[in-house]
Amino acid sequence: MPPAVSRFGPQVLTGPFSHLQQSHLQHHSSQHQVQGSAGLPPPSFNAHPGFAQGNPNSNLNPFAPANGTNNLGSAFGGGGGGGGVGGGGTGLASHAAVMGFAHGAAIQQQQAREAMRRSSTSNKGLKSRIRDVWRGNLAQEMQLLRTLVEKYPYISMDTEFPGIVARPMGAFTTKADYHYQTLRCNVDLLRVIQLGITLFNEDGEMPPAHLTDSSGLNSPTYQNLTPCPCTWQFNFRFSLQEDMYNQDSIDFLAQAGLDLDMHEKSGIDPQEFGALMIGSGLVLLEDVRWISFHSGYDFGYLVKIMLCKPLPEVEEDYRKLLSIFFPAIYDIKYMVKHAQRNQTVNSSPLSAGAANILTSLGQKSGLQDLADELGIKRVGSAHTAGSDSLLTGKIFWDVRKNIFNGTIDDDKYLGQVWGLNGMGAPASGGPTGFASGAPTGMDGQSTPNLNGATIYSNGETPRTPNTTHIGLASTPNQQTQGNLAGMGPLTPGGGGGVFGNFRIGKA
């Protein structure tokens, strides 16, 4: 009676290597064992039941019973039993089981390759959707943004600027006042170089790569905008010959890919951009939410651009302007630091998962540090405004999900800006300074050095030096610049004078 035919085909097939002499196979096998046996256990270890019999001519099978009767080795034409695949094998040694293992391994390898391909394709696709905006395509891109922001009112943002070149002089009643005055004098002296914004809807989804008829953007003007951008990188006019800058910061940005020649020749006029922003639907509206990370200077430059004049001398007046132009601001760094300090989110204790994330994050506080902790991959080059804004947005939605349990209490977190006055009141409220005797560690913020990088003191939260009077921060005046009694510069940029280490070209 012929053997039953299983779903995998006949059970008795001629060995695939039957045309080779067994003596040749054994000779080849013995040579291979001799050449590769250095450092391996003696052959007698093969006598263990888990590795078949001790006979060197037997075929090893980890699934074989101790008596070695399954003859699985004959499936590959290797010696003595029936010459067919799976002949006589049972259980895990059967042909069906062996073929099932092989099929499962192949599927796993295929799935792994497909996952890697999708990840690579996704990142490449997103990179192609970061749109560089120069003077020539500014009006067209702003028109596109005006249309999209209605459905995608969450805007993640980042800027790149030429560092810190100055520090205020005199005495300051609070650390918050000192930090604002440092921000004000630098923003007034310098020009922003790049602004990156990325759009999201309330579910964290970005605009689709291909716009539909319902978008109203199928006119010939936009037919060449495929794929549709999700991120816009605005490149402003900046000249090494005319504008002031910190040399270290410019070198830092140049290494990240900043094209200074292109910025000088084709950069956007800030005043033209400010005029377009006012009527763009991106600002002045409470239902448009801006997402940022350590954004004191970022918003300072944007307010200056739309105001078309220097920032107010008093922080209270600045905060009023900030709440008018940007009524709804989330600052991720403030949110994470607040959760770390209080071990709560939305007035509730941290979940186990959130606590693990924040504990693992520790004192690391940079944008890339948080992305690495959350397992979020960057698209594009670091320290470019477009890539940073896209990463900021992706981090926000992940933080909301995994640390804030899917919801954010706007009463607690909306309007707070890290780098302005740290843990004070929201930007939409009145002025809140640093209180005397407040807990150390969250009482003040440093000023950015290399485009947002902060200066820390012995691993602690950034601070400014105090005088002997509690709560009073001061910087040396003209009479004491030459005699600091060992005290280093109070803000980045070197010692001496109102200005730090900066350069400016010929007027």
C-alpha positions as CSV (number, residue, x, y, z in Angstrom):
1,M,0.0,0.0,0.0
2,P,1.5,3.3,-1.0
3,P,2.3,5.8,1.8
4,A,-0.3,8.4,2.6
5,V,0.4,11.8,0.8
6,S,0.5,14.6,3.4
7,R,-0.3,18.3,2.7
8,F,3.5,18.8,2.3
9,G,3.7,16.2,-0.6
10,P,5.1,12.7,-0.7
11,Q,6.8,11.5,2.4
12,V,9.4,9.4,0.6
13,L,11.7,11.4,-1.7
14,T,15.1,10.6,-3.1
15,G,17.9,12.2,-1.1
16,P,18.9,15.5,-2.7
17,F,22.6,14.5,-2.5
18,S,22.2,10.8,-3.4
19,H,24.5,11.3,-6.4
20,L,27.4,11.9,-4.0
21,Q,29.2,8.9,-2.5
22,Q,28.7,8.5,1.2
23,S,32.4,8.0,1.7
24,H,32.9,11.4,0.1
25,L,30.4,13.1,2.4
26,Q,32.0,11.4,5.5
27,H,35.5,12.4,4.3
28,H,34.3,16.0,3.9
29,S,32.6,16.0,7.2
30,S,35.7,14.7,9.0
31,Q,37.8,17.4,7.4
32,H,35.4,20.1,8.5
33,Q,35.4,18.8,12.1
34,V,39.1,18.7,12.3
35,Q,39.5,22.2,10.9
36,G,36.9,23.7,13.2
37,S,37.3,21.8,16.4
38,A,39.8,24.0,18.1
39,G,38.6,24.9,21.5
40,L,35.5,22.7,21.3
41,P,34.6,20.0,23.9
42,P,35.8,16.5,23.2
43,P,33.6,14.3,21.0
44,S,32.6,12.2,24.0
45,F,30.3,15.0,25.0
46,N,28.1,14.0,22.1
47,A,27.1,11.0,24.0
48,H,24.7,13.2,26.0
49,P,21.1,12.1,25.1
50,G,20.3,15.7,24.2
51,F,22.8,15.5,21.3
52,A,22.1,12.0,20.0
53,Q,24.4,9.1,20.3
54,G,28.2,9.2,20.7
55,N,28.8,7.6,17.3
56,P,30.6,10.3,15.2
57,N,28.9,9.0,12.1
58,S,25.4,9.6,13.6
59,N,23.4,12.7,12.6
60,L,23.0,15.1,15.5
61,N,19.4,15.9,16.3
62,P,18.5,17.9,19.4
63,F,14.9,16.6,19.2
64,A,15.7,12.9,18.9
65,P,14.8,10.4,21.6
66,A,17.7,8.8,23.5
67,N,17.7,5.6,21.4
68,G,18.3,7.6,18.3
69,T,15.7,5.9,16.1
70,N,14.1,8.8,14.4
71,N,16.4,8.8,11.4
72,L,15.9,12.5,10.8
73,G,19.4,12.7,9.4
74,S,18.3,10.6,6.4
75,A,16.2,13.5,5.3
76,F,19.3,15.0,3.9
77,G,20.8,11.9,2.5
78,G,23.3,11.6,5.3
79,G,23.3,7.9,6.3
80,G,21.6,4.9,7.1
81,G,17.8,4.8,7.5
82,G,15.3,5.4,4.8
83,G,16.5,7.8,2.2
84,G,13.3,10.0,2.1
85,V,12.6,13.3,3.9
86,G,11.1,12.6,7.3
87,G,11.1,8.9,6.7
88,G,10.1,7.3,10.0
89,G,10.3,10.6,12.0
90,T,7.6,11.3,14.5
91,G,6.6,14.3,16.7
92,L,9.0,17.3,16.5
93,A,11.3,15.2,14.2
94,S,8.6,14.6,11.6
95,H,8.7,16.2,8.2
96,A,5.7,18.4,8.9
97,A,7.4,19.8,12.1
98,V,10.7,20.4,10.4
99,M,9.0,22.2,7.5
100,G,6.9,24.2,9.9
101,F,10.0,25.4,11.8
102,A,11.6,26.4,8.5
103,H,8.5,28.2,7.3
104,G,8.1,30.1,10.5
105,A,11.7,31.2,10.5
106,A,11.3,32.4,6.9
107,I,8.2,34.4,7.8
108,Q,10.0,36.0,10.8
109,Q,12.9,37.0,8.6
110,Q,10.6,38.5,6.0
111,Q,8.7,40.4,8.6
112,A,11.9,41.8,10.1
113,R,13.1,42.9,6.6
114,E,9.7,44.5,5.9
115,A,9.7,46.4,9.2
116,M,13.2,47.8,8.4
117,R,12.1,48.7,4.9
118,R,9.0,50.5,6.2
119,S,11.0,52.4,8.8
120,S,13.6,53.4,6.3
121,T,10.9,54.4,3.7
122,S,9.0,56.3,6.4
123,N,12.0,58.4,7.4
124,K,12.9,59.0,3.8
125,G,9.4,60.0,3.0
126,L,9.2,62.4,6.0
127,K,12.5,63.9,5.1
128,S,11.2,64.8,1.6
129,R,8.3,66.5,3.3
130,I,10.5,69.1,5.1
131,R,10.0,72.1,2.8
132,D,12.8,74.7,2.7
133,V,11.2,78.2,2.4
134,W,13.2,81.1,0.9
135,R,12.3,84.5,-0.3
136,G,11.1,83.2,-3.7
137,N,8.5,80.7,-2.4
138,L,7.5,82.4,0.8
139,A,4.1,83.7,-0.3
140,Q,3.1,80.4,-1.9
141,E,4.0,78.4,1.2
142,M,2.2,80.8,3.6
143,Q,-0.9,80.5,1.5
144,L,-0.7,76.7,1.9
145,L,-0.2,77.0,5.6
146,R,-3.3,79.3,5.9
147,T,-5.4,76.6,4.4
148,L,-4.0,73.6,6.3
149,V,-3.9,75.2,9.8
150,E,-7.7,75.0,10.0
151,K,-7.5,71.2,10.1
152,Y,-4.1,71.0,11.7
153,P,-4.1,73.6,14.5
154,Y,-1.2,72.1,16.6
155,I,2.1,73.7,15.6
156,S,5.4,72.4,16.8
157,M,8.2,75.0,16.5
158,D,11.9,75.5,16.8
159,T,14.3,78.3,15.8
160,E,18.0,78.7,15.2
161,F,19.7,81.9,16.1
162,P,23.3,83.1,16.3
163,G,23.9,82.4,20.0
164,I,24.3,84.8,23.0
165,V,26.5,87.9,22.7
166,A,25.5,90.2,25.6
167,R,24.4,90.3,29.2
168,P,22.6,92.9,31.1
169,M,24.3,95.1,33.7
170,G,23.1,96.3,37.1
171,A,21.1,94.7,40.0
172,F,18.0,92.7,39.5
173,T,15.3,92.0,42.1
174,T,14.6,88.5,40.9
175,K,16.3,85.8,38.8
176,A,13.4,85.8,36.5
177,D,14.1,89.5,35.8
178,Y,17.7,88.8,35.1
179,H,16.9,86.1,32.7
180,Y,14.3,88.2,30.8
181,Q,16.7,91.1,30.5
182,T,19.4,88.7,29.1
183,L,16.8,87.4,26.6
184,R,15.7,90.9,25.7
185,C,19.1,92.4,25.0
186,N,20.2,89.5,22.9
187,V,17.0,89.2,20.9
188,D,17.1,92.9,20.2
189,L,20.7,92.8,19.0
190,L,20.5,89.6,16.9
191,R,18.6,88.2,14.0
192,V,16.9,84.8,13.8
193,I,18.3,82.5,11.2
194,Q,15.8,79.7,10.8
195,L,12.2,78.9,12.0
196,G,10.8,75.4,11.7
197,I,7.1,74.6,12.1
198,T,5.3,71.3,11.8
199,L,1.5,70.9,11.7
200,F,-0.6,68.3,13.5
201,N,-4.2,67.7,14.1
202,E,-5.7,67.0,17.6
203,D,-4.9,63.3,17.2
204,G,-1.2,63.9,16.4
205,E,-1.6,63.3,12.7
206,M,0.3,65.3,10.2
207,P,-1.1,66.5,6.8
208,P,-1.3,63.7,4.2
209,A,1.4,63.5,1.6
210,H,-1.2,63.9,-1.2
211,L,-3.9,66.5,-0.8
212,T,-7.5,65.5,-1.6
213,D,-10.1,67.4,-3.5
214,S,-11.7,68.5,-0.2
215,S,-8.6,70.4,0.7
216,G,-9.2,73.0,-2.0
217,L,-5.6,72.9,-3.0
218,N,-5.7,71.1,-6.3
219,S,-5.1,74.2,-8.4
220,P,-2.1,74.3,-10.7
221,T,-0.3,76.4,-8.1
222,Y,0.0,73.3,-5.8
223,Q,0.2,70.5,-8.4
224,N,4.0,70.6,-8.1
225,L,3.9,70.3,-4.3
226,T,3.8,66.5,-4.1
227,P,4.4,65.2,-1.6
228,C,2.7,68.0,0.4
229,P,5.0,69.2,3.2
230,C,4.3,68.5,6.8
231,T,7.2,70.7,8.0
232,W,8.3,74.1,6.8
233,Q,11.8,75.5,7.4
234,F,11.9,79.2,6.9
235,N,15.3,80.6,6.1
236,F,15.9,84.2,7.0
237,R,18.4,86.7,5.6
238,F,21.6,86.6,7.6
239,S,25.0,88.1,6.7
240,L,28.3,87.6,8.4
241,Q,29.3,91.0,7.0
242,E,26.4,92.9,8.5
243,D,24.9,91.0,11.4
244,M,26.1,90.3,14.9
245,Y,26.8,86.7,16.0
246,N,28.5,84.4,18.4
247,Q,31.3,82.7,16.5
248,D,31.0,79.4,18.4
249,S,27.3,79.3,17.5
250,I,27.8,80.0,13.9
251,D,30.5,77.3,13.7
252,F,28.1,75.0,15.4
253,L,25.3,75.7,12.9
254,A,27.7,75.5,9.9
255,Q,28.6,72.0,11.0
256,A,24.9,71.1,11.0
257,G,24.6,72.2,7.4
258,L,23.8,75.9,7.6
259,D,24.4,77.5,4.1
260,L,25.3,81.1,5.1
261,D,25.8,82.2,1.5
262,M,22.3,81.1,0.6
263,H,20.9,82.9,3.6
264,E,22.6,86.1,2.5
265,K,21.5,85.9,-1.1
266,S,18.0,84.3,-0.8
267,G,17.0,84.7,2.8
268,I,13.6,85.9,3.8
269,D,13.1,89.5,5.0
270,P,11.9,89.2,8.6
271,Q,9.5,92.2,8.3
272,E,7.9,90.6,5.2
273,F,7.5,87.3,7.1
274,G,6.1,89.1,10.1
275,A,3.4,90.8,8.0
276,L,2.4,87.5,6.5
277,M,2.3,85.8,9.9
278,I,-0.2,88.3,11.3
279,G,-2.8,87.3,8.8
280,S,-1.8,83.6,8.4
281,G,-4.2,82.1,11.0
282,L,-1.1,80.7,12.8
283,V,-1.1,83.4,15.5
284,L,-3.6,85.5,17.6
285,L,-6.1,82.5,17.8
286,E,-6.8,80.6,21.0
287,D,-7.6,77.3,19.2
288,V,-4.1,77.2,17.6
289,R,-1.7,75.5,20.0
290,W,2.0,76.0,19.8
291,I,4.3,73.2,20.9
292,S,7.9,74.0,21.9
293,F,10.9,72.9,23.9
294,H,12.8,75.3,26.1
295,S,11.3,78.1,24.0
296,G,12.0,81.4,25.8
297,Y,14.3,82.7,23.0
298,D,12.2,81.1,20.3
299,F,9.1,83.1,21.1
300,G,11.2,86.2,21.8
301,Y,12.4,86.3,18.2
302,L,8.9,85.6,16.9
303,V,7.3,88.4,19.0
304,K,10.1,90.8,17.8
305,I,9.4,89.9,14.1
306,M,5.7,90.6,14.4
307,L,6.1,93.6,16.6
308,C,8.7,95.2,14.3
309,K,10.4,96.9,17.2
310,P,12.5,95.9,20.3
311,L,11.0,93.9,23.1
312,P,9.5,95.7,26.0
313,E,11.8,96.6,28.9
314,V,9.5,95.1,31.5
315,E,8.8,91.4,31.5
316,E,5.1,91.9,32.4
317,D,4.6,93.9,29.2
318,Y,6.4,91.2,27.2
319,R,4.2,88.4,28.7
320,K,1.1,90.3,27.7
321,L,2.3,90.5,24.1
322,L,3.2,86.8,24.2
323,S,-0.3,85.9,25.4
324,I,-1.8,88.0,22.5
325,F,0.3,86.6,19.7
326,F,0.4,83.0,21.1
327,P,-2.5,82.4,23.4
328,A,-1.9,78.7,23.8
329,I,1.7,77.4,24.3
330,Y,3.0,74.0,25.5
331,D,6.6,73.8,26.5
332,I,7.6,70.1,26.7
333,K,10.6,70.8,28.9
334,Y,8.5,72.6,31.4
335,M,6.0,69.8,31.4
336,V,8.6,67.1,31.9
337,K,10.6,69.0,34.6
338,H,7.4,69.7,36.5
339,A,6.5,66.0,36.4
340,Q,10.0,65.1,37.6
341,R,9.9,67.6,40.4
342,N,6.4,66.9,41.7
343,Q,6.1,63.2,40.7
344,T,2.7,64.0,39.5
345,V,0.9,64.8,36.2
346,N,-2.5,66.5,36.0
347,S,-2.5,66.5,39.9
348,S,-2.3,62.7,39.9
349,P,0.6,60.4,40.8
350,L,2.8,59.2,38.0
351,S,2.0,55.8,36.5
352,A,4.6,53.1,36.7
353,G,5.6,53.6,33.1
354,A,5.9,57.3,33.4
355,A,8.0,57.0,36.5
356,N,10.3,54.7,34.7
357,I,10.8,57.1,31.8
358,L,11.5,60.1,34.0
359,T,13.8,58.1,36.3
360,S,15.8,56.8,33.3
361,L,15.9,60.4,31.9
362,G,17.4,61.7,35.1
363,Q,19.3,65.0,34.8
364,K,19.5,64.7,31.0
365,S,17.3,67.5,29.7
366,G,18.0,68.1,26.0
367,L,15.6,67.5,23.1
368,Q,17.6,64.6,21.7
369,D,18.0,63.1,25.2
370,L,14.2,62.9,25.5
371,A,13.8,61.5,22.0
372,D,16.4,58.8,22.7
373,E,14.6,57.9,26.0
374,L,11.3,57.6,24.2
375,G,12.7,55.7,21.2
376,I,11.8,58.4,18.7
377,K,14.0,58.6,15.6
378,R,15.0,62.0,14.2
379,V,14.2,62.9,10.5
380,G,16.7,65.2,8.9
381,S,19.8,66.9,10.5
382,A,20.0,67.8,14.1
383,H,20.2,71.6,14.9
384,T,18.3,72.5,11.8
385,A,14.9,74.2,12.6
386,G,12.8,72.0,10.4
387,S,14.1,68.7,11.8
388,D,14.0,70.0,15.4
389,S,10.4,71.1,15.0
390,L,9.3,67.8,13.6
391,L,11.1,65.9,16.4
392,T,9.5,68.3,19.0
393,G,6.1,67.5,17.7
394,K,6.6,63.8,17.7
395,I,8.0,64.0,21.3
396,F,5.0,66.0,22.4
397,W,2.4,63.4,21.4
398,D,4.5,60.6,22.9
399,V,4.9,62.5,26.2
400,R,1.2,63.1,26.3
401,K,0.5,59.4,25.8
402,N,3.1,57.8,27.9
403,I,3.7,60.3,30.7
404,F,0.5,62.3,30.9
405,N,-1.9,59.4,30.3
406,G,-3.4,60.8,27.1
407,T,-4.6,64.2,28.5
408,I,-2.9,67.5,29.5
409,D,-4.4,69.8,32.1
410,D,-4.3,73.2,30.4
411,D,-4.8,75.0,33.6
412,K,-1.5,73.6,34.9
413,Y,0.7,73.5,31.8
414,L,-0.7,75.8,29.1
415,G,1.3,79.1,28.7
416,Q,4.3,78.0,30.7
417,V,7.6,78.8,28.9
418,W,10.8,77.2,30.1
419,G,13.7,79.6,29.8
420,L,11.6,82.7,30.5
421,N,11.0,82.3,34.2
422,G,10.9,78.6,34.7
423,M,8.3,77.4,37.2
424,G,6.4,80.7,37.4
425,A,2.9,81.6,36.3
426,P,1.7,81.0,32.7
427,A,2.6,83.6,30.1
428,S,-1.0,84.6,29.9
429,G,-1.0,85.6,33.5
430,G,0.7,88.4,35.4
431,P,4.4,88.6,36.2
432,T,5.7,86.0,38.6
433,G,9.3,86.3,39.8
434,F,11.6,84.0,41.7
435,A,10.5,83.9,45.4
436,S,13.0,84.2,48.1
437,G,13.6,80.9,49.8
438,A,12.1,78.9,47.0
439,P,13.3,75.3,46.7
440,T,16.6,75.1,44.9
441,G,16.7,73.2,41.6
442,M,13.8,74.8,39.9
443,D,14.1,78.5,40.9
444,G,15.6,79.9,37.7
445,Q,16.8,79.0,34.2
446,S,20.1,79.5,32.4
447,T,20.3,81.4,29.2
448,P,21.0,79.3,26.1
449,N,24.6,79.1,24.9
450,L,25.0,77.2,21.6
451,N,21.5,77.6,20.2
452,G,19.5,76.4,23.2
453,A,22.2,74.3,25.0
454,T,22.3,75.2,28.6
455,I,25.0,75.7,31.2
456,Y,24.7,73.7,34.3
457,S,26.5,74.0,37.7
458,N,27.7,70.6,39.1
459,G,24.8,68.8,37.5
460,E,22.2,70.9,39.1
461,T,19.5,72.9,37.5
462,P,20.8,76.2,35.9
463,R,21.2,79.1,38.1
464,T,22.6,82.6,38.1
465,P,24.9,83.8,40.9
466,N,23.4,85.5,44.0
467,T,24.8,88.3,46.0
468,T,24.7,88.1,49.8
469,H,21.1,89.3,49.7
470,I,18.6,86.4,49.3
471,G,16.8,86.4,46.0
472,L,19.0,89.2,44.5
473,A,20.8,88.4,41.2
474,S,23.3,90.9,39.9
475,T,26.0,91.3,37.3
476,P,29.2,93.4,37.7
477,N,29.0,97.0,36.8
478,Q,31.6,99.0,34.9
479,Q,33.6,99.8,38.1
480,T,33.9,96.2,39.1
481,Q,34.5,94.5,35.7
482,G,38.3,94.3,36.3
483,N,38.0,92.8,39.8
484,L,35.6,89.9,40.0
485,A,37.4,88.2,43.0
486,G,37.6,85.0,41.1
487,M,34.0,85.1,39.8
488,G,33.7,83.9,36.2
489,P,31.4,85.3,33.6
490,L,27.7,85.3,34.7
491,T,26.4,84.5,31.2
492,P,27.9,82.8,28.2
493,G,30.3,84.7,26.1
494,G,33.5,85.3,28.1
495,G,34.5,87.9,30.7
496,G,34.4,91.6,30.8
497,G,32.1,94.3,29.5
498,V,28.5,94.2,28.5
499,F,29.2,92.1,25.5
500,G,30.6,88.6,25.4
501,N,32.6,86.9,22.6
502,F,30.9,88.1,19.4
503,R,31.7,89.3,16.0
504,I,30.1,91.7,13.6
505,G,31.0,92.5,10.0
506,K,31.5,95.8,8.4
507,A,28.5,98.0,8.2
